[in-house]
């Protein structure tokens, strides 16, 4: 078992659970092929990157069976199964892939049930640690009731197929709606240095002890570009991406990071960012990026 207390980024315990993870995790999306579709260019390299991540004290992996589809979870299983006791795998449901690689949002009852069973089979698990319901638009939430699909997941939780539930790409109103159905342990939304719409939401979740996991922490498909970020990184002898990750860790203690990569070099840089302490003046400068 990993020594959680030794991790420089600190740890977080999900509410209503006994699950404690290191705050610097790993997002597995980039292990699939181009556009998150099909197999990776180098399957063995993908397996090796995952094994290095866990060997480097990463014990929180974010994935989904619609990455590939199926490919990412199959790589995780080959690389890491049987899983070490303290490894937490978080997956998401609420979408499927077309034959052309298109992303199709689907929160129908049958799709959710099928997706949970696909995740179980391809990960080689009898119960999923945490399942996030993925809703909303491409990168921003869409205000609408999500009670019906969340209820389906709550039923699967009662059946013992899911241990804990989370949400992805949602609003405060949607969170409040589903908390009447079952506890929520984490929220994944679009957030980074330059996209700070969720500032107040993060603080609300922190007050409730709920984890906030930003997707696109480094800007998404267009990496963060800022002279302020670059100059701060230069002054600290770090990369811009390391500074962006360190800023997130210092933004709030309930923020967990899942930067993804299929590169050993980038993996090591991301993990090292957990030990980067930003001085107060650097944080003040970085806070101006969002305008």
C-alpha positions, 0 to 999 in steps of 0.5 A: 500500500502506498504511503499517502502521507508522504505525497507532497500534494496532500490527500483528500478523503471523499465524503460518506466514504473511507476512500482517501486519495492523493490529490494528484491523480491521473486521467486515462483519456489520452491512453486511447487513440487519436480523438479518444477513439480506437487503440493507442499508437503504442499499446505497450507504452500506454501500459508502462505509463499507467504502471509508472503513475501508480509506482509514483504514488498516484492512487486515483485514476479517472477513466470511462468505458466510452474512451476508445470505447472500451480501450482505456479500461482494458489497458487499465486492467492489463496494466494494473489488475489485480489492483492494489488495495488503495487504488481508487478508479473513478469512471463516468457514464452518460455517453456513448460513441458512434461508429465514426467516433462521434460523442453521443450524450445518452442518459437513458436508463438502458444506456446507463445500465449497459455502461455500468456493466461495460465498466465492470467487465472491462476493468475486471471489477465486481463493484465500481468505486465511484461513478460520475453521471456525465451530463450537460453540453460539450464543456459547459453545463446545461440547466435541466433536471437530472433526477431521473438518470441519477435515480438509475445510478442510485438503484445500481448503487443499492444493488451493490454494483457502485460504491459511491456516486458523483457528477460531471458537467453540472450546476449547483441547482442540479447538485441540490436536486440529486442530493435528495436522492443519494449522496454525492462525493465529487463533481467534475467540471470545466475549470482552470486558471483562465476559466473560473466560472465555478469559483463560488461553486468550488467554495460551496462544495468545499464547505460540504466536503465534496471533491471538485475535480477540474477537467481540462485543468491545462486548458483542454484542446488548446493549452493555456497561453499567457505571458503571466503564466510563462513569466511565473513559470520561468521565475520558479524554474518550472513549466507553465503547465506545472504552475497551472497545476500547482495553482489548482492545488493551492486554490482549494483543498477539495480540488483533486487533479487528473491531468492525462498524458501518454508520455512518461516525461509529461507524467513526471512533470505533472507529478512533480507539480504537486511539490511546487509551492507558489508564493503569494505574489505569484498567486496574485499575478496568476489570478489576473489571468482570468480577467 
